[in-house]
Amino acid sequence: MANAKLITDYTTGSVPKSLIRFSLPFMLSNALQVVYSLVDMLVVGQVLGTNAVSGVTNGSTVVMFMTMVGLGFSNGGQIYIAQLIGAQRKKELNNAIGTLFTLVLGLAAVLTVIGVTVGMPVLNLLKTPIEAKSHAWNYLLICTLGNVFTFGYNMVSAVLRGMGDSKRPFIFVLIASILNLILDILFVKYFHMGTAGAALATIIGQAVAFIYALIYLYKRKEAFGFDFKAKSFVVDKTAAKHLCRLGIPLGIQSAAINLSMMYVNSLVNQVHVTASSTFGTGVKIDDVVNRITYGLTMAGSSMIGQNVAANKQKRAASVVNWILIFSGIFYAVFTIVLLLFSEELFGFFKREEDVINPEYIKQFVIAAIISFPGMLLMRGTNALMNGIGNSKLNLIFGLLDGVVLRISLSYILGIAMNLGLFGFFLGYGLAAYGTSVPGIIYYLSGKWKNYRMLSTEKKEA
């Protein structure tokens, strides 16, 4: 088989061993991506102080909204490609990949125009502290102009993940992370470019990773399953139908969750710039365990997709169970770390002369730990819903998480019940149960076993 080099079959062999082997590069990649964003916060915090950290927090919130919308389409591509491989319909890969390229890069261009046009009004809606607003705009503008590289990198990585390759995306993000670290220090500390320097370092890292990924794939286009001919970038109706069916709900889900995060951020901003800085730093620290365990979801989605398409539902269920077990171990360890070293972790992102509010930190840590059981369940159930291609249900659960719970709970607990900042943090943490509780009920019901995204007809000769 010509494309065997880049495609891995996960419908046979030991489930836990395959899951660990496949997900480990994902987890390392995600950890590097967290480090990637933490470096911005760390360098900015140490060199420029609390106001700049608040600026990066607010600017990156808007940037993340756009990124997650694009990532929804990329993840849809991952699921579609994994199911095509599991169903032995590999001749359809060229159309699927070409259509994904065109849709995602087109979306990047549209969101770039929107981001540049409405970025400042959105920062105003977020009630960004006046001391942080210029920092936030500089960061937001430059990152928005680099959308094509961020979207492109995520798109190529999603295609490789769908094929069962998690090692190359890790190499790509490693390159971006190393570049970002070097350029962050150079631009912010030595060239005195402020938060604009941090954003520029981020985008240059993403651009180099994306270009390297494209070169890599072009040199191995036969194994990759995409010929890179101009006609292959023309949108294929069948592929577009599946990609939109998966990508639009996933994109809306991501948008809803990030909009709710922006709402919570606006509530926190009204307390004090120190509260804004604490929330932004806390979310980044919380991201460490959430992104690492999300590697299990990413790997599990492809494995489940292949097995469901191959009519191996029992094996797909085993993948879900092992995701829950491994995620539980990570969250247990991170709970201990947070309880023992929370002030030290937050302190990394401050200059000596900046004030650290131990009470703010304590409140955030409590809220984060409360969220962990919900996040743990989400890792398995989201992998299941992604893998089978039931993105509509995923969308419903995501709206419960973002719109119904995170926004309503933050308002009720923080304002109506007068818990203030702790109520806002608690709303942020409890929202995870909007997805995890109905998700685990759906999994245990067994109804997912009858769900079909692709027809069972094998279209490859």
DAGI-V314062 format. One record per pair of residues at least 12 apart in sequence whose ideal C-beta (glycine too) atoms are under 10 Angstrom apart, sorted by the first residue. I is the first residue (numbers start at 0). J is the second residue. Records with the same first field share a line. If there is no record, write none. Layout:
I=J + J
This chain:
0=89 + 222
1=89 + 221 + 222 + 223 + 224
2=84 + 89 + 92 + 162 + 219 + 220 + 221 + 222 + 223 + 224 + 225
3=89 + 222
4=162 + 164 + 219 + 221 + 222 + 223
5=158 + 159 + 162 + 163 + 164 + 167 + 216 + 219 + 221 + 222 + 223 + 224
6=80 + 84 + 89 + 92 + 159 + 161 + 162 + 163 + 164 + 222 + 223 + 224 + 305
7=20 + 21 + 84 + 162 + 163 + 164 + 165 + 301 + 302 + 305
8=84 + 85 + 87 + 163 + 305 + 309
9=21 + 81 + 84 + 85 + 163 + 298 + 299 + 301 + 302 + 303 + 304 + 305 + 306 + 309 + 311 + 314 + 318
10=84 + 85 + 302 + 305 + 306 + 307 + 308 + 309 + 310 + 311 + 314 + 315
11=306 + 309 + 311 + 314
12=314
13=317 + 321
14=299 + 302 + 306 + 314 + 315 + 316 + 317 + 318 + 319 + 320 + 321 + 322
15=317 + 318 + 320 + 321 + 322 + 324 + 325
16=321
17=163 + 298 + 302 + 318 + 321
18=295 + 298 + 299 + 302 + 317 + 318 + 321 + 322 + 324 + 325 + 382
19=295 + 298 + 321 + 325
20=165 + 166 + 298
21=160 + 163 + 164 + 165 + 166 + 294 + 295 + 297 + 298 + 299 + 301 + 302
22=165 + 291 + 292 + 293 + 294 + 295 + 296 + 297 + 298 + 299 + 301 + 302 + 321 + 322 + 325 + 382
23=165 + 166 + 169 + 294 + 295 + 298
24=160 + 164 + 165 + 166 + 167 + 168 + 169 + 170 + 172 + 173 + 294 + 297 + 298
25=156 + 160 + 165 + 166 + 168 + 169 + 290 + 291 + 293 + 294 + 295 + 296 + 297 + 298 + 299 + 301
26=165 + 169 + 290 + 291 + 292 + 293 + 294 + 295 + 297 + 298 + 325 + 329
27=165 + 166 + 168 + 169 + 172 + 173 + 291 + 294
28=156 + 160 + 165 + 166 + 167 + 168 + 169 + 170 + 171 + 172 + 173 + 175 + 176 + 290 + 291 + 294 + 297
29=168 + 169 + 172 + 286 + 287 + 289 + 290 + 291 + 292 + 293 + 294 + 295 + 296 + 297
30=169 + 172 + 176 + 286 + 287 + 288 + 290 + 291 + 294
31=169 + 171 + 172 + 173 + 174 + 175 + 176 + 177 + 179 + 290
32=172 + 175 + 176 + 179 + 286 + 290 + 293
33=176 + 283 + 284 + 285 + 286 + 287 + 288 + 289 + 290 + 291
34=172 + 176 + 179 + 180 + 283 + 287 + 290
35=172 + 175 + 176 + 177 + 178 + 179 + 180 + 183 + 200 + 201 + 204 + 205
36=55 + 59 + 62 + 63 + 176 + 179 + 197 + 201 + 282 + 283 + 286 + 290
37=280 + 283 + 284 + 286 + 287 + 347 + 348
38=176 + 179 + 180 + 181 + 182 + 183 + 184 + 187 + 197 + 200 + 201 + 204
39=51 + 52 + 55 + 58 + 59 + 138 + 142 + 179 + 180 + 183 + 187 + 194 + 196 + 197 + 198 + 200 + 201 + 283
40=52 + 55 + 56 + 59 + 183 + 197 + 276 + 279 + 280 + 282 + 283 + 284 + 347 + 348
41=180 + 183 + 184 + 197 + 280 + 283 + 347 + 348 + 349
42=55 + 179 + 180 + 182 + 183 + 184 + 185 + 186 + 187 + 188 + 196 + 197 + 200 + 348
43=55 + 56 + 134 + 138 + 183 + 187 + 188 + 193 + 194 + 196 + 197 + 198 + 348
44=276 + 279 + 280 + 345 + 346 + 347 + 348 + 349 + 350 + 353
45=184 + 187 + 188 + 347 + 348 + 349 + 350 + 351 + 353
46=183 + 184 + 187 + 188 + 189 + 191 + 193 + 196 + 197 + 350
47=134 + 187 + 188 + 191 + 193 + 194 + 196 + 197 + 350
48=130 + 134 + 276 + 349 + 350 + 352 + 353
49=128 + 130 + 131 + 271 + 272 + 273 + 275 + 276 + 277 + 280 + 348 + 349 + 350 + 352 + 353 + 354 + 355
50=128 + 129 + 130 + 131 + 132 + 133 + 134 + 135 + 194 + 272 + 275 + 276 + 353
51=130 + 131 + 133 + 134 + 135 + 137 + 138 + 187 + 193 + 194 + 197 + 276
52=131 + 134 + 194 + 272 + 273 + 275 + 276 + 277 + 279 + 280 + 283 + 348 + 349 + 350 + 353
53=127 + 128 + 130 + 131 + 132 + 134 + 135 + 264 + 267 + 268 + 271 + 272 + 273 + 274 + 275 + 276 + 277 + 278 + 279 + 280
54=122 + 127 + 128 + 130 + 131 + 132 + 133 + 134 + 135 + 136 + 137 + 138 + 139 + 193 + 194 + 197 + 272 + 275 + 276 + 279
55=131 + 134 + 135 + 137 + 138 + 139 + 194 + 197 + 198 + 276 + 279 + 280 + 283
56=125 + 127 + 128 + 131 + 134 + 135 + 138 + 264 + 267 + 268 + 275 + 276 + 277 + 278 + 279 + 280 + 281 + 282 + 283
57=121 + 122 + 125 + 126 + 127 + 128 + 131 + 132 + 134 + 135 + 136 + 138 + 139 + 261 + 264 + 265 + 268 + 275 + 279
58=118 + 121 + 122 + 125 + 127 + 131 + 132 + 134 + 135 + 136 + 137 + 138 + 139 + 140 + 141 + 142 + 143 + 194 + 197 + 198 + 279
59=135 + 138 + 139 + 142 + 194 + 197 + 198 + 201 + 279 + 282 + 283
60=121 + 122 + 125 + 127 + 135 + 139 + 257 + 258 + 260 + 261 + 263 + 264 + 265 + 279 + 282
61=114 + 117 + 118 + 119 + 121 + 122 + 124 + 125 + 127 + 135 + 136 + 138 + 139 + 142 + 143 + 257 + 261 + 264
62=114 + 118 + 138 + 139 + 140 + 141 + 142 + 143 + 145 + 146 + 149 + 198 + 201 + 257
63=142 + 253 + 256 + 257 + 260 + 261 + 282
64=110 + 114 + 121 + 253 + 254 + 256 + 257 + 258 + 260 + 261
65=106 + 107 + 109 + 110 + 111 + 113 + 114 + 118 + 139 + 142 + 143 + 146 + 149 + 150 + 253 + 254 + 257
66=107 + 110 + 142 + 146 + 149 + 150 + 153 + 253 + 257
67=153 + 249 + 250 + 252 + 253 + 254 + 255 + 256 + 257 + 260
68=106 + 107 + 109 + 110 + 150 + 246 + 247 + 249 + 250 + 251 + 252 + 253 + 254 + 257
69=102 + 103 + 104 + 106 + 107 + 110 + 146 + 147 + 149 + 150 + 151 + 153 + 154 + 246 + 250 + 253
70=103 + 149 + 150 + 153 + 154 + 156 + 157 + 246 + 249 + 250 + 253
71=103 + 106 + 245 + 246 + 247 + 248 + 249 + 250 + 251 + 252 + 253 + 254 + 390 + 393 + 394 + 397
72=99 + 102 + 103 + 105 + 106 + 107 + 150 + 153 + 154 + 157 + 242 + 243 + 245 + 246 + 247 + 249 + 250 + 253
73=99 + 102 + 103 + 106 + 150 + 151 + 152 + 153 + 154 + 155 + 156 + 157 + 158 + 160 + 161 + 242 + 246 + 249 + 250
74=153 + 154 + 157 + 160 + 161 + 245 + 246 + 249 + 250 + 252 + 253 + 296 + 297 + 300 + 385 + 390 + 393
75=99 + 102 + 103 + 157 + 161 + 241 + 242 + 243 + 244 + 245 + 246 + 247 + 248 + 249 + 250 + 385 + 388 + 390
76=95 + 96 + 98 + 99 + 100 + 102 + 103 + 153 + 154 + 155 + 157 + 158 + 160 + 161 + 238 + 241 + 242 + 245 + 246
77=99 + 153 + 154 + 156 + 157 + 158 + 159 + 160 + 161 + 162 + 245 + 297 + 300 + 301 + 304 + 385 + 386
78=157 + 160 + 161 + 241 + 242 + 245 + 246 + 249 + 300 + 301 + 303 + 304 + 384 + 385 + 386 + 387 + 388 + 389 + 390 + 452
79=91 + 92 + 95 + 96 + 98 + 99 + 157 + 158 + 161 + 238 + 241 + 242 + 244 + 245 + 246 + 304 + 388 + 452 + 453
80=92 + 95 + 96 + 99 + 157 + 158 + 159 + 160 + 161 + 162 + 163 + 224 + 242 + 301 + 304 + 305
81=157 + 160 + 161 + 162 + 163 + 300 + 301 + 302 + 303 + 304 + 305 + 306 + 307 + 308 + 385 + 386 + 388
82=95 + 161 + 241 + 245 + 301 + 303 + 304 + 305 + 306 + 307 + 308 + 309 + 386 + 387 + 388 + 451 + 452 + 453
83=95 + 161 + 162 + 224 + 238 + 241 + 304 + 305 + 308 + 453 + 458 + 459
84=161 + 162 + 163 + 224 + 301 + 304 + 305 + 308 + 309
85=163 + 301 + 302 + 303 + 304 + 305 + 306 + 307 + 308 + 309 + 310 + 311 + 386 + 453
86=304 + 305 + 307 + 308 + 309 + 310 + 452 + 453 + 454 + 455 + 456 + 457 + 458 + 459
87=308 + 309 + 457 + 458 + 459
88=308 + 453 + 454 + 456 + 457 + 458 + 459
89=162 + 224 + 458 + 459
90=224 + 458 + 459 + 460
91=224 + 235 + 237 + 238 + 241 + 453 + 458 + 459
92=158 + 161 + 162 + 223 + 224 + 225 + 238 + 459
93=220 + 223 + 224 + 225 + 226 + 227 + 228 + 230 + 231 + 235 + 238
94=225 + 231 + 233 + 234 + 235 + 236 + 237 + 238 + 239
95=158 + 161 + 224 + 225 + 235 + 237 + 238 + 239 + 241 + 242
96=154 + 155 + 158 + 161 + 162 + 216 + 223 + 224 + 225 + 226 + 227 + 231 + 232 + 235 + 238
97=225 + 226 + 227 + 228 + 229 + 230 + 231 + 232 + 233 + 234 + 235 + 238
98=231 + 232 + 233 + 234 + 235 + 236 + 237 + 238 + 239 + 240 + 241 + 242 + 243
99=154 + 155 + 157 + 158 + 161 + 225 + 232 + 234 + 235 + 238 + 239 + 242 + 246
100=151 + 154 + 155 + 158 + 213 + 225 + 227 + 231 + 232 + 234
101=231 + 232 + 233 + 234 + 235 + 238 + 239 + 242
102=154 + 234 + 238 + 239 + 242 + 243 + 246
103=147 + 150 + 151 + 153 + 154 + 155 + 157 + 242 + 246
104=146 + 147 + 150 + 151 + 154 + 232
105=150 + 234
106=146 + 147 + 150 + 154 + 246 + 250
107=145 + 146 + 147 + 148 + 149 + 150 + 151 + 153 + 154
108=146 + 147 + 150
109=146
110=143 + 146 + 147 + 150
111=143 + 144 + 145 + 146 + 147 + 150
112=143 + 146
113=143 + 146
114=139 + 140 + 142 + 143 + 144 + 146
115=139 + 140 + 143 + 144 + 146
116=143
118=135 + 136 + 139 + 140 + 142 + 143
119=132 + 135 + 136 + 139 + 140
121=135 + 139 + 261
122=135 + 136 + 139 + 265 + 268
123=265
124=261 + 262 + 265
125=261 + 262 + 264 + 265 + 266 + 267 + 268 + 275
126=264 + 265 + 266 + 267 + 268 + 269 + 275
127=139 + 264 + 265 + 268 + 272 + 275
128=268 + 269 + 270 + 271 + 272 + 273 + 274 + 275 + 276
129=272
130=272 + 275
131=194 + 268 + 272 + 275 + 276 + 279
133=193 + 194 + 195
134=193 + 194 + 195 + 197
135=194
136=194 + 195
137=192 + 193 + 194 + 195 + 196 + 197 + 198 + 199
138=193 + 194 + 195 + 196 + 197 + 198 + 199 + 201
139=194 + 198
140=195 + 198
141=192 + 194 + 195 + 196 + 197 + 198 + 199 + 200 + 201 + 202
142=197 + 198 + 199 + 201 + 202 + 205
143=198 + 202
144=198 + 199 + 202
145=198 + 199 + 201 + 202 + 203 + 204 + 205 + 206 + 209
146=202 + 205
147=202 + 205 + 206 + 209
148=175 + 201 + 202 + 203 + 204 + 205 + 206 + 207 + 208 + 209 + 210
149=175 + 201 + 202 + 204 + 205 + 206 + 208 + 209
150=205 + 209
151=205 + 206 + 208 + 209 + 210 + 212 + 213
152=168 + 171 + 172 + 175 + 204 + 205 + 206 + 207 + 208 + 209 + 210 + 211 + 212 + 213
153=168 + 205 + 209
154=209 + 212
155=167 + 168 + 171 + 208 + 209 + 211 + 212 + 213 + 215 + 216 + 223
156=168 + 169 + 171 + 172 + 208 + 209 + 212 + 297
157=297 + 301
158=212 + 216 + 223 + 224 + 225
159=171 + 212 + 215 + 216 + 223 + 301
160=297 + 298 + 300 + 301
161=300 + 301 + 304 + 305
162=222 + 223 + 224 + 301
163=298 + 301 + 302 + 305
164=223 + 301
165=294 + 297 + 298 + 301
167=211 + 212 + 215 + 216 + 219
168=208 + 212 + 297
169=294
170=208 + 211 + 212 + 215
171=205 + 207 + 208 + 209 + 210 + 211 + 212 + 215
172=204 + 205 + 208 + 212
173=208
174=204 + 205 + 207 + 208 + 210 + 211 + 212
175=201 + 202 + 203 + 204 + 205 + 206 + 207 + 208 + 209 + 211 + 212
176=204 + 208
177=204 + 207
178=200 + 201 + 203 + 204 + 205 + 206 + 207 + 208
179=197 + 199 + 200 + 201 + 202 + 203 + 204 + 205 + 207 + 208
180=200 + 204
181=200 + 203 + 204
182=196 + 197 + 199 + 200 + 201 + 202 + 203 + 204
183=196 + 197 + 198 + 199 + 200 + 201 + 204
184=196 + 200
185=200
186=198 + 199 + 200 + 203
187=199 + 200
213=227
237=458
241=388 + 452 + 453
244=388 + 390 + 391 + 452
245=385 + 388 + 389 + 390 + 391 + 393 + 452
246=390
247=390 + 391 + 394
248=389 + 390 + 391 + 392 + 393 + 394 + 395 + 397 + 398
249=384 + 385 + 390 + 393 + 394 + 397
250=390 + 394
251=390 + 393 + 394 + 397 + 398 + 401
252=381 + 390 + 391 + 393 + 394 + 395 + 396 + 397 + 398 + 400 + 401 + 434
253=394 + 397 + 401
254=397 + 401
255=394 + 397 + 398 + 399 + 400 + 401 + 402 + 403 + 405 + 406
256=397 + 398 + 400 + 401 + 402 + 405 + 430 + 433 + 434
257=401
258=401 + 402 + 405 + 406
259=397 + 398 + 400 + 401 + 402 + 403 + 404 + 405 + 406 + 407 + 408 + 409 + 426 + 427 + 430 + 433
260=278 + 282 + 401 + 405 + 406 + 409 + 427 + 430
261=406
262=401 + 402 + 405 + 406 + 409 + 410 + 423 + 426
263=278 + 282 + 405 + 406 + 408 + 409 + 410 + 413 + 423 + 424 + 426 + 427 + 430
264=278 + 279 + 282 + 423 + 427
265=409 + 423
266=278 + 406 + 409 + 410 + 413 + 414 + 419 + 420 + 422 + 423 + 424 + 426 + 427
267=279 + 281 + 359 + 363 + 409 + 413 + 420 + 423 + 424 + 427
269=413 + 420 + 423
270=359 + 413 + 419 + 420 + 423
271=356 + 359 + 420
273=349 + 353 + 354 + 355 + 356 + 359
274=356 + 359 + 362 + 363 + 419 + 420 + 423 + 424
276=345 + 348 + 349 + 353 + 354 + 355 + 356 + 359
277=345 + 348 + 349 + 355 + 356 + 358 + 359 + 360 + 362 + 363 + 420 + 424
278=359 + 362 + 363 + 420 + 423 + 424 + 427
279=348
280=344 + 345 + 346 + 347 + 348 + 349 + 355 + 359 + 360 + 363
281=337 + 341 + 344 + 345 + 348 + 359 + 360 + 362 + 363 + 364 + 366 + 367 + 424 + 427
282=363 + 367 + 427
283=344 + 348
284=333 + 336 + 337 + 341 + 344 + 345 + 347 + 348 + 360 + 363 + 364 + 367
285=333 + 337 + 363 + 364 + 366 + 367 + 368 + 370 + 371 + 374 + 427 + 428
287=329 + 333 + 336 + 337 + 344
288=326 + 329 + 330 + 332 + 333 + 334 + 336 + 337 + 367 + 371 + 374 + 375
289=329 + 330 + 333 + 367 + 370 + 371 + 374 + 377 + 378 + 431
291=326 + 329 + 330 + 333
292=322 + 325 + 326 + 327 + 328 + 329 + 330 + 333 + 371 + 374 + 375 + 377 + 378
293=326 + 374 + 377 + 378 + 381 + 382
294=325 + 326 + 329 + 378
295=318 + 321 + 322 + 323 + 324 + 325 + 326 + 329 + 378 + 379 + 382
296=322 + 326 + 377 + 378 + 379 + 380 + 381 + 382 + 383 + 385 + 386
297=378 + 381 + 382 + 385
298=318 + 322 + 382
299=315 + 318 + 319 + 321 + 322 + 323 + 325 + 326 + 378 + 379 + 381 + 382 + 383 + 385 + 386
300=318 + 322 + 381 + 382 + 383 + 384 + 385 + 386 + 387 + 388
301=318 + 382 + 385 + 386
302=314 + 315 + 317 + 318 + 319 + 321 + 322 + 382 + 386
303=315 + 316 + 317 + 318 + 319 + 322 + 379 + 382 + 383 + 384 + 385 + 386 + 387 + 388 + 447
304=382 + 385 + 386 + 387 + 388 + 452 + 453
305=318 + 386
306=318 + 386 + 387
307=383 + 386 + 387 + 388 + 447 + 448 + 450 + 451 + 452 + 453
308=386 + 387 + 388 + 451 + 452 + 453 + 455
310=448 + 451 + 455
312=387 + 445 + 447 + 448 + 449 + 450
313=448
315=382 + 383 + 386 + 387 + 447 + 448
316=379 + 383 + 442 + 445 + 447 + 448
318=379 + 382 + 383 + 386
319=378 + 379 + 380 + 381 + 382 + 383 + 386 + 439 + 442 + 447
320=379 + 442
321=379
322=375 + 376 + 378 + 379 + 380 + 381 + 382 + 383
323=375 + 376 + 378 + 379 + 380 + 382 + 439 + 442
324=375 + 379
325=375 + 378 + 379
326=371 + 374 + 375 + 376 + 377 + 378 + 379 + 382
327=371 + 372 + 375 + 376 + 378 + 379
328=375
329=371 + 374 + 375 + 378
330=368 + 370 + 371 + 372 + 374 + 375 + 378
331=371 + 375
333=367 + 368 + 371
334=364 + 367 + 368 + 371
337=360 + 363 + 364 + 365 + 367 + 368 + 371
338=364 + 365 + 368
341=357 + 360 + 361 + 363 + 364 + 365 + 367 + 368
342=355 + 357 + 360 + 361 + 364
344=360 + 364
345=357 + 359 + 360 + 363 + 364
346=360
356=420
358=420 + 421
359=420 + 421 + 424
361=421 + 424
362=418 + 419 + 420 + 421 + 422 + 423 + 424 + 425
363=420 + 421 + 423 + 424 + 425 + 427 + 428
364=424
365=421 + 424 + 425 + 428
366=412 + 420 + 421 + 422 + 423 + 424 + 425 + 426 + 427 + 428 + 429
367=424 + 427 + 428
368=428
369=424 + 425 + 427 + 428 + 429 + 431 + 432
370=424 + 425 + 427 + 428 + 429 + 430 + 431 + 432 + 435
371=428 + 431
372=431 + 432 + 435
373=400 + 428 + 429 + 430 + 431 + 432 + 433 + 434 + 435 + 436 + 438 + 439
374=428 + 431 + 432 + 434 + 435
375=431 + 435
376=431 + 432 + 434 + 435 + 436 + 438 + 439 + 442
377=396 + 400 + 431 + 432 + 433 + 434 + 435 + 436 + 438 + 439
378=435 + 438
379=435 + 438 + 439 + 442
380=392 + 393 + 396 + 434 + 435 + 436 + 437 + 438 + 439 + 440 + 441 + 442 + 443 + 447
381=393 + 396 + 397 + 434 + 435 + 438
382=438 + 442
383=438 + 439 + 441 + 442 + 447 + 450
384=396 + 397 + 434 + 438 + 441 + 442 + 447 + 450
386=447 + 452
387=447 + 448 + 449 + 450 + 451 + 452
388=450 + 451 + 452 + 453
389=441 + 446 + 447 + 450 + 451 + 452
390=452
392=437 + 438 + 441 + 446 + 447 + 450
393=434 + 438
395=433 + 434 + 437
396=433 + 434 + 435 + 436 + 437 + 438 + 441
397=433 + 434
398=433 + 434
399=430 + 432 + 433 + 434 + 435 + 436 + 437 + 438
400=429 + 430 + 431 + 432 + 433 + 434 + 435 + 437 + 438
401=430 + 433 + 434
402=430 + 433
403=430 + 433
404=426 + 427 + 429 + 430 + 431 + 432 + 433 + 434
405=423 + 426 + 427 + 428 + 429 + 430 + 431 + 433
406=426 + 430
407=426 + 430 + 433
408=422 + 423 + 425 + 426 + 427 + 428 + 429 + 430 + 432 + 433
409=422 + 423 + 424 + 425 + 426 + 427 + 428 + 429 + 430
410=422 + 423 + 426
411=425 + 426
412=424 + 425 + 426 + 427 + 429
413=425 + 426 + 427
